[in-house]
Amino acid sequence: MSDAVYDLSATPAEGQRIKHNNVVYTTVKEGLAHILIPEDSAKPGQSVQEVFYNPIQQFNRDLTVLAMKAYGKERIAQKQAASRARAGKHADKKRKRRGEQAQGEQAEGERPAKSPKLSGEEATESTEDAAPPDAEMQDVAAERAPEDAAGAEQQQPGDVAAGETEANAPANSGGNEAKREPKIPFTILDALSASGLRALRYAREIPFATSVTANDILKTAAEAIERNAVHNGLRDKINISVDDAMAHMYSIVVKELRRTSLSKNKPGPSEKYDIIDLDPYGSAAPFLDAAVQAVRDDGGLLCVTCTDSGVWASNGYPEKCYSLYGGIPVKGWYSHEVGIRLILHAIETAAAKYGLAMEPLLSLSVDFYCRVFVRIKKAPFLVKFQGGKNMVVYSCGTGCGSWTTQLLMKNKPAPNKKGDGIFYKHGFTRAPTTGTWCEHCGSTMHLAGPMYAGRIHSPEFIKTVIAEAEEAPPEIYGTKERIRGVLQTALEEFLPSPEEMEAEADEGGDGTQNKPKKNLAEAKAAAIDPYPFYFHPAHVSGILHCSSPSEPALRGALIRLGYRVTRSHCKAGSMKTDAPWSVIWHVFREWIRQKAPVKEENIKPGSVAYRLLRLEKKAAGGEAAHETEDGSQESKTAEASEAPNSGETSAEKGTDVTKQEVVFDEQLGRYQDKKKYVRYQMNPRENWGPMNRAKGK
């Protein structure tokens, strides 16, 4: 670090010392943005955390920038297509009117003038036709003209001007500037901005972002954002708001209601944001109601971080989890994926009462937090599927850790009267899918949820983000390699259900053209994840008091039995599979019998391991002596097989699991990775984590 001290207007650089208002700051670089961290006057060279900044969350910020770019490119293309379509309609109307006018003049025996004069009313109408058809684009372009001029000076070589895509970037021909299309507005809200680092990076690294609002309730945070924006030369592109995040978002909702109610014919540009980013210290739950209303309802993107994993991924505070997310957490090693589904359930519930549907695009539990990206769309007919997209979980949390699920409602497809299409009936479903006692070990079952039961990722969206990551310069995105690995793992953990595989085969054309056609939007809305949670072989082995099988050996055994196995992004060594728990326990019993014998005399009679290994059979000299008081072994309902991972699958029906031969084929079980990925976090430094709150006032 140099001892030289520069002014705030100096060109930003890593490790630079800046003096402003008699305070010395150190410049920290992340991505293409630089933020100023004040030095401790008592300890020169050491920084003071007046506003919250955590370098560990660079992965979160890098991923968010790439996800926003992937989402934004598609959205810009959609806006351009809609604009061209409107322009085409206006041009057609204009040509039609001119043709009708010409025909009328010919009918009167008059020669049509080359440039017919129009009446005052017609001239006004024609002028309106000639104007850009997208009123929102036109108005915003006019408002942003001064910002565009200033922003052009800061544009880096080779970049497209902010707010433009390559398709509508200005071009010069023979020294004369070509006619420019109006800018397509693309606005982002960083609702809890702190130092403003996220807003700075969005403004600098997302070329088509026309405006980024950085909001924080703390005055010290707003002052820090102001300094950082000026130092980065982005003050014209970043709007600073000092307000409560909920109040700011609700003010947008009020403005939008006034706009649409007072100006029904030509309401003007929307006040809502294309993207809202919620990254609070703790839970984002209090902000969800305002956020789902303040983001655009034609497919706006909502990015949510929740760092209170002690609430949604543990069993210590079930009452707190219920009050924040409307569901109860689970007792089990898969609690982090349960946490994802609780957060998605909270977002979906917040949106549904306004007729808004939520579509998860990417949902990750990483490090000490959960990060989800969801699309919000006004679609009351899709909201009807919500009851059938949520579930409760019966968990053997104090025993073997197995689970079974129960959907709250049923979305059942049925042919229409003509027989050429499918519609969905929304109704009740029978319960329960399990008894009071675990069918595998006899322990007490516990209730968790309700929580989201649908898919937590969109494979198509993940692929677009992967494409962005592949092109991202590593010197800008320092966590690029890990992002690539996590996205690849999230993509691989998608296990299609039989219905999804059948639908894919139908689209491929396999001779099933006579089947009733399904509405793709409704079919997607009705789809659930039949394999919602992962299991961890090391934990299972701990329950059985045996050495853990290698990942290839266990995976090879399940594959040979006809099941699919993949990784889960939530935890290293975890697995997702379509094999039911009865098969998993059979495989582990065979592992002990074939490869890793245990000392049965050391296993306490009546313990979970004792019952899972069926040692009571040996003690009794015959069949298992254990039977629950209510006969829950036979209490499984007729609908149990309809619930995801309910304990019985089509592969298991009519098959005695204990008679299936188990072969631990390590060669078959090895992943055929063509490239080695950094799939999971490795502690970057000692005692890393969420860090303490900022000390600013």
N, C-alpha and C positions, 0 to 999 in steps of 0.2 A: 504494500500500500504506500502510495506516495504521500509525502508531507504537504504537498501543495494543496491549497484550498481555492476552489473556484466559485464563481457566481452561479446563481440558479439558471441563468440563460446559457451556461456552457453546454456544449454537446455532451450528452450522457455517455458514460463509460463505466465498466465494471470496476468496483473498488475506488471510485472517485470520491473525493471529499468536497462537499458543498457547504458554503456558509450562507445562511439566509436568516434575516432578523436576529442576528447575533447568536444563532444556534448552528452548530456544525453537524452535518449529516454525512453518512456513508452511503454510497450508491450500491444497491444490490440489483443485479441483472437476472431476469428470468424471461425466457422467450425473447421477444423483441422489446420488452418493456423494462424500465429502470425505476426502482422506487428508492426513496430516501429514508433511511433509518437514523434517528437522532443518536448521537453519541452521548455517553454518560459523562457529564462534566467532571465528576469526581474520579472517573476511571477512563481517561482518554483512550480511544480505540475500541471501547466496548459500547454496544448499542443498548438503548432502552426501548422496551416494547410499549410505546404509547398507544399504538393501534395494532390490532391483531395481524400477525404475519407468521405463517407456519411453513417453512421450506419443505416439510415432509409431504405437504399436499400439492407439490408440483405435479405429481402424477394426475391428481384430480383436475388441475387447471389445464395441463397439456391435453388430457383426454377430452375435456370440455371444449376446448378450442377446435380440435379436430372433429368432434361430433357436431358442433355448430356449423362448421364449414361444410360438412357432408349434408347436413339438413338444409342449410341455406342455399346451396347450389340447386337443389331440387326445387325449393320453394321459389327461388328467383326464376327458374325456368317455367314454373307453373304460372307465375305472375306475368311473365313475358308472353306466354301463349294466350292467356286470358286477355291481355292488352291487345294483341294482334287480332284476336277474334272479334273484340269490340270494334277495333278500327275497321276490320273488314265489313262488319254489319253497317257501320256508318257510311262507308264508301259505297256499299250496295244501295243503301237508301238514297244517297245523293245522286248516283247514276240513274236510279229509277225515276226520281223527281225530274231530273233534266230530260230524260226520255219522254216522260209524260207531257212535259211542257213543250218539247219540240213537236210531238204529235198533235197537240192542241193547236199550235200555230200553223202547222201544215193543213190541218182540217179547215182553218179559216182562210186558207189560200194565201197565207203570208209566208215569205221566205224567213226561215229561222236565222236569227242573228248569230254570228260566231260567238259573241260574248253577250248573251241576253242580260238586260238589266232586270234586277229583282226588286220587288216592292220592299218597303221597310221591314215588314214581318218576315218575308222570304229571305232577305239579306241577313237578318239576325239569325234565322234558322240555319242558313248556309254557313255563316261564320261559326256557329256552334259545331256544325259537322266537320269543319276544317280543323277545329281545335283538337288537341290530343284527347282521345276518348276516355282515358282513365282519369277521372277528376281527382282522385287521390294522388296519383303520380304527378299530375300537373300542379296541384296546390303545394305539395311538399317540395317539388323541384323549385318553385318560386321562392319558398321560404328558405331553402338551403343554398340559394345562389351565392350569398356572401361566404358561407362556410366552404363551398366548393372551391372558390377562388383561393381561399387561404389554405385549404387542404391540399391543393395541387402543388403548392410550394414544398410541402413536406413529403410528397410522394417519393418513394424509393425507386431507383432505376429498375425498370423491368416490371414494376407492379402496375396493376390496373388501378385507376383512380378509385378512391373510396366510394362505395355505393354503386359501382358499375361492374358489369361482367365483361368478359372479352367480346361478347356479342354486341354490346352497345357502347364500347369504349370509343372515345373520339379518335378520328383519323384525319390526317392532313393530306391534301392532294394538290400539288402545284402551288403550295403556299397558302391555299384557301382552306379554312377549317371546314370539314364536312359537317353536314347537318346532324346534330346530336339528338338521340332519343332522350326523353325526360328520364331522370333517375328513378329507379324503382326503390321506394322507401323500404328500409329494413332496419327495424329498431330493436334494441336489446336493453333490458333492465337488469342491472346488478343490484338487487334489492338490499343486500346487507354488505356494503362495499368495503368497510374497514379502511385499509390503506389505499384502496382503489386499484390494486394490482390486476384483478380480473378485468375490470373495465378498461384499463390501459391495454391489456393484452388483446381484448376483443376489438378495441378500436384500431390497434396496430396490425393485428394478424388476420382479421377477417375483412378482406378488401371490399366486400359489398355492403358492409354495415354502414348505414348513413348516419346513425345517431346511437350513442351509448349513454344511458343514464346511470350514474353512480349515486346511490342513495345510502345514507347512514344517519342514524338518529343522533350520533355524537358530533358535537361541534369540532372537537379535535380531529375526528376522522375526516370531516369535510375539509378542514384546513390541510390535512395531509394529502387528500385527493387533489386539492387545488395545486399544492406544491408539485406533486408528482405529474399532474397533467401539464403544467407549465414547463416543467423540466423536460418532459418527453415531447413537447411541441404538439400536444393533442387537445389543448384547451378549447379549440373551436369545435371539436367533434364530441367531447364529453360534457354532458349536462350534469351538474352537481346539484343534488337535492338533499337538504337537511330535514329529515322527517322520519317518523315511525314508518317502517316498511309497510305495515298493514294500511296505515292512513294514506300513504302515497298510492298504493294499488287501488284502494277503494275510491280515491279521488279520480283515478282514471276511469273506473267503472261508472261513476256519477257523470263525468264528462261524456262518456260514450252513450249513456242513456239520454242525456239532453240532446246530443247530436242526432241520434236516430229518431227521437220523439218530436223535436221541433222542426227538423228538416227531412221529411219523409221522401220528398221527390229527389233532391240532390243533397244527401247528408254530408258530403265532403269527406276528407280523409279520416280514417279511423284513429282513435286515440290509443287503442290497445297495442301492446308490444308483440312483435313476432316471436321473441324469446324472452323468458323470464328465468333468471338464475337465482335460486335460493340456496345460500351456503351459510347458515347461521352457526353460532357456537352452541351446539346441542341439537334440539329437535326443530324440524321445520314445520311440525304439525300446526302451530298457531297461525302460520302464514298461508296455509293451503287454500282456505276459503276465498281469500282475496286474490290469490295468484291465479286460480282457475278461471276467475272472472276477468282479470286484467290482461291475460294473454289472449291473443286472437283466437276466435272460436271457429276458424276455418282451417285448422290444422296447425295452430301455434305450438311451439316447443316449450315445455316446462322442464327445467333441470333442477333436481332436488338433492340436497345432501343432508343426511341425519347422522350426527356424530355421537348420539346417545345410545351406543350399542349396549350399555349396561341396562337399558330399559327394554329394547325390543329383541335382544339376543341373549337374555338370561332369565332366570326364574326368580330373581330377587325382588322385583318390583312389578308384579302383575297388575296391581291397581293403577300404577302410574302409566303402564303401557296401555291399559284399557282407556284411561282418560284422554291420552294423547292420540292413539291410533285406532281406537274402537275395537280392539281385539286383545286377546290374552296370549302371551308368549308361550313357548313350549319348553318342556323339560327334555333336553336331548342334544346330541352333538351337532345336529343339523339346524340349530337355532338361528344361525345367520341367514340361511335361506328362508326360514320362517319370518325373520325380520324384514327381508325384502318384500315378502308377500303382505305383511302387516302394513308397511308403508304404502304399497300400491293400493291396498284396500282403503286406506285413509284418503288418498288422492282421488280414487274413483268415487268414494262416498261424497266427498266435498263437491265433486263436479256434477254428479248425477242429479242432484236436486235442482240444478239449473238447466237440465236437459242436455248436459255435456257428456260426451263419451270419452274415455281415456284409452289410449293404445300404448302399452309399454314398448319402447324401442330398444332400450339397453338398461339392464338392472344389475348392479354389481355390489357385492359385499367385499370390500377390500380394506386392508389395514385396520383402522379403528372406526370406520364409518361405512355408510351405505350411500351409493350414488345412483340415481335413477334418471333416465331421460324418457319422458312420455309426451305423446302428441294429444292435444285437446281439440275436440271437434264438436260442433253443434249437431247432434244427431239423436233426437228423442227416441227414435225407433230402436237404436242400438242400446240405449239405457235400459230397455226392457229385459235385456239379457243379463243384467247385473246379478240378479238373484241366483242364476244358474252358473255364474262365474266366480262365486265365493263359496268357501267351505269352512267347516270346523275340522279339527284334527283330534283323533283319539290317540294319545301317546303313552307308551309304556315307559315313562320317564324314569321311574325308580327301579325298573327291572332291566329287561333286555334292550330297550331303546327302540323297539319296532313301533310302527304306526299304522293306522288306517284312517281314511278320510270320509267325510260326509258332506255332499253338496247341499246347500241351503234350499235350492230349487232345482227344477229340471227344465232345460230347454230341449224340447223333443221335436225332431223334424217329422213332418207329415206331408203326404202328397196333397196338392190342391184338388179341387173338384174336377178340373179338366185332366188331371193326371200327368201334366207336362211340366210341373214345377214343384218346388218344395217351399213350405212355409213352416214357421216354428210355433209350437204351443208352449206357453210358459205356465208351469204348474208346480204342484207340491211334489215332494219326494218322500218316500218312506224312510223311517229311521228306527233304530240305529244300525250302523254297519258293523258294530262289534258289541260285545258284552261288557260287563263291569270289569272283568278280569282278562288279562292278556292270554290269548289262545296259545301262545308259544311258551311262556314261562309262568303263567298264573299270577303275575303281579297286578297291582291295581292300575287301571287305565285312567289317564288324566285328560281333561278337555282343554283345547287351545283354539284360538281364533275368535270370531271369523276372520278370514284372510283371503287374499286374492288367489284364485285357483287356475287362472289362465296362464298363457305363456308369458314369461318375464322378459323375453328378448324377441326382436324381429331379425331373423337371419339376413334379410335383404338390407336392413339398415346397417347391421354389423359389417357386412361386406363393403358398403360404401365408406364406412369409417376406416376399415382396414386399408382401402385404396388410398385414403387421405394420409394414413400413417406411413404407408410405403413411400409416398412422395415427400414426406416431411423431412426437412434437414435435421440431422441429429444435433447440430450445434445450437439449434433453436429449441427443439423439443428434447430436453435432456433425458426424459423417461420413455423415449420412443420405443426402445426394445421391449420394455416391460408392457407398454400399451399394446404392442403387436402380439405379445404372448397371451395377455389376458383376453384380448378380443378373439384370438384363435381358440382359446379354451372355451369361452362363452359360446362361440359358434359350434364347436364340437359337442357341447353338452345337450344340444337339441336332439331329442329322440322322438321321431314322428310316431304318432299313435296309429293304430290300424286304420281309423277313419281318414286320417291325413294321407296315409300311403295310398289308400283307395282313391281319394280325390286326385292325388297326383297322377295315378295311373289313368284315371278318366280323362284328365287334361292331356295326357300323352297319346290318347287315342288307342284304346285296347279293345275296341269292339263293343263298348258300353254306351253307344250313342243314344240308345232308346231309354236310358235312365232319366227320371225326372231331373230337370235342371235345378241347381241350387243357386240362390243369390249369394255371390261370393262374399259380400260384406256381412251378410247375416251368418253365413257359415263360419267366417273368421271370428265373428263376435261370439258365436256359440262354442267355439273350440276351447277345451280345457287342457291342462297339462296332466296327463295320466301318470306321470312319474315325477312328482313335484319336489322330492327331496333326495339328498345324497346320503350315503352311509360311509363310515370310516372303518376300514378293516382293523386298524390298530385298536380302536375302541371295542370292537366286537371281540377281538382276541383277548383283550383285557377282561371282558366279562366272563369268558370261558377259561381264563387262566392258562392260556397256551401262547406259544410263540406265534407271531403274526406271519401269514403267508406273504410271499413277495407279490407285488402288484401283477406281474405277468402270469404267475401261477394261478392266482385267484381269478383274474380276468379270463385266462385260457379255459379254466374249468367251467365258468358260466357260459362262455361262448360255445363250448362243446355241447352244453345242455340246450342250446338253441336261443340264448338270450343275448341282448346287446348290453355293452358296458362301455362307459366313457368317463372322462374326468369331470369334476365340478370345479368351477373357478373359485369357489368360496374358500377351499382349504386344500393345501398340498396333501396328496395321498388319498383324498376322498374320491368316491365313485358314485356315478349315477347309473342305474340299470332298470330294465323292465322286468327283472326277475322278482317274484314275490318273496316275502320274508321266509316262508316255509322252505323255499329252495335255498336261500342264503344260509339258513341254519343247517340244512342238510349238507351243503358244501363244507361248512366249517366243521361239522361232526366228522365228515370224511377226511378232512385235513388232519384232524387230531388222530384219527384211526390210522391213516396211511403214513403221515409225515411227522407229526409232532405229538406223540403220546403225552398225556398228563398223568400225574399221580392221583388216581381217583380217591385214594384214602385221605388225601389232603383237602378234598372238596367237601364242605360242610353239607350234611343232609338237609334238604329243604331249601337250599340256597338257589339263586337264579341259575348258576352254572350247573348245579346238580339236576335241576329240572330240564334245562336245555339239552344236556348231554344224555338225558333219559336214564340216569343212573338208578332211578327208582324202580325201573323194570328189572334190573339185575338184583336189586335188593328184595323185590317181591317175587322174583323168579318167573315173571310173566309180563302182562300188560301193565301200562302205567297206572299207578294207584291214584295219582292226583286227579281230582275232579272238582271243579269249582262248585260252590254252593248252589248257584242258580243254573247249573248246567250250561254255562256259556260256551262250552266247546261245541254245542249243537245249536247255539242261538243265532248264528249268522243268518241274516235275512236274505230273502230271495233277490233283493236289489244290491247286495254287497258287491257283486261283481261289476256293477255299473260305476262304482266310485273309483277314482284313481288310486292305484296301489292298495286296494281294499283287502288284499290277502289272497285273492284267487284271480288268475288270469286265464285267457283262452288257452295258453300253452300248458296250463296245469290241470284244467278240467279233465276229469276222467283218468288222471294219472296219479299213481302212487309215488310221491316224491322220494320216499325212502328206497325205492327199488331202482332209481336211476343211477347208472354208473357215473362216477365222477373221476375225471382224469385231469390232473393239474399240468396242462400243456403250456409250458412257458413260451415255447416258440410261437404258438398260436396267440398267446396273450400279449405279446410285445406290440407296442404301438409302432406303426410304420411311419414315424415322423420323418419327413424329408428334410426338415430343418429343425434345429434346436431352438426352442423359444424360452424366454424368461417369463414363466407363467405365474410365478408367485413372488411376493415381496420378500426380500432379505433385509433384515434390520440394517438401515444405512448408518446408524450411529447408536451409541448407548443411550438408554432411557428415552427413546423417541416415542412420540404419541401425540395426543391432542394439544398439549401445552396448556398454559394457564390463560385466563382471559387477559385482554389488554388492560393497561392501567390508566388509559385516557379517561377524561371526565367530560 
